[in-house]
Amino acid sequence: AGTAAEARFISSAKGKGLFATKNIRKGETVFVERPVVSSQFLWNALYNYRACDHCLRALETAEENAQRLLGKSSLVLPHPEQCSIRKDLHQQCPRCQVTYCSAECRQAALEQYHQVLCLGPSHDDPTHPLNKLQEAWRNMHYPPETSSIMLMARMVATVKQAKDKEWWIKAFSQFCSKTANEEEEIVHKLLGDKFKGQLELLRLLFTEALYDERLSRWFTPEGFRSLFALVGTNGQGIGTSSLSQWVHACDALDLPMLQREELDAFIDQLYKDIEKESGEFLNCEGSGLYVLQSCCNHSCIPNAETSFPENNFLLHLTALEDIEAGEEICISYLDCCQRERSRHSRNKILRENYLFTCSCPKCLAQADDADVTSDEEEEGEGETDDAELEDEMTDV
């Protein structure tokens, strides 16, 4: 209600798109959306990236976050009052001890899916069906992670717990779906060469842990593959970080010039040191299914972008340009570096990961360019790393 955008059907080839219902100014928030379901990635959680089990809000203070990423417990951050983490509000499930950022999140999880998925005292029992499923998934899907079997488990648990099961089944069925061949390609992408054997193993473990008569179709080989592909196609990555929240808050401080320079230099050095120690794995990461965002098509010159400025799963779609009423709102599935590459390289990534060839204005304008990855491009790729890395780090 009251959103500046609506989904419309474009064509059977393109599916749905998202269109502006009014004029939107550059920098304006088009909408804020909460996912129908979301989940932290399993390796991310295993490596102590502590996040709310429901909304993925980072649970460590900015200082703890920086200490862990640096491997240095003596680090002290200036301006600790700029950290937004409220540990006094954190709560655990009394039965299985997973942690939430607030009583509201604990309650929301319990009402939507956690009754079915709560491991109770079996939390650390490797023979519990849900733990076996998670262990099998981790052994198939190493970092960098792009999906989680637990997102699918939460979908099943949500329907199992719901009073109005049909409503939820319908909610999940509105996400973009693919043909059998395309589904196979997506599963292949997520599971690699041994995907058929691995998919069958996952399906058996998934069935053992979660089978439900009313959802029997999701547990058949075809239905399970479709569910898998749905999550692979529509899942939106979510990143949260108490450190980046602290950096944004420090950026906004009104400081004398010398202090400002000192603080900026400290933050720059901190990020360089963290990159040496932890590489690109800075954030609590997971993925979610968002009804409106999943309707956004790709463009290599996007007019909007997604971000998570509230340090939780609330997705903000922000206009990068002025957008007129009736115009399609597009985001980019490629990062800044990838967008600067040749049309040939961009489309190779899009075909491999998203199964389509782009026909945005930029790609059409470059349609006559040679279909090769030029040497200059290969050389140019390493140059902007530092500046862009910094952007990515604070862009959560």
Buried (B, 14 or more C-beta within 10 A) or exposed (E): EEBBBEBEEBEEEEBBBBBBEEEBEEEBBBBBBBBBBBBBBBBBBEEEBBBBBBBBBBBBBBBBBBBBBBEEEEBEBBEEEBBBBEEEEBBEBEBBEBBBBBEEBBBBBBEBBBEBBBBEEBBEEEEBBBBBBBEBBBEBBEBEBBBBBBBBBBBBBBBBBBEEBEEBBEBBEBBEBBEEEBBBBBBBBBBEEEBBEBBEBBBBBBBEBBBBEEBEEBBEEEBBBBBBBBBBBBBBBBBBBBBBBBBBBBEEEEEEEEEBEEBBEEBEEBBEBBBEEBEEBBBBBBBBBBBBBBBBBBBBBBBBBBBBBBBBBBBBBBBBBBBEEEBBBBBBBBEEBBBBBBBBBBBBBBEEBBBBEBEBEBBEEBEEEEEEBBEEBEEEBEEEEEEBBBEBBBBB
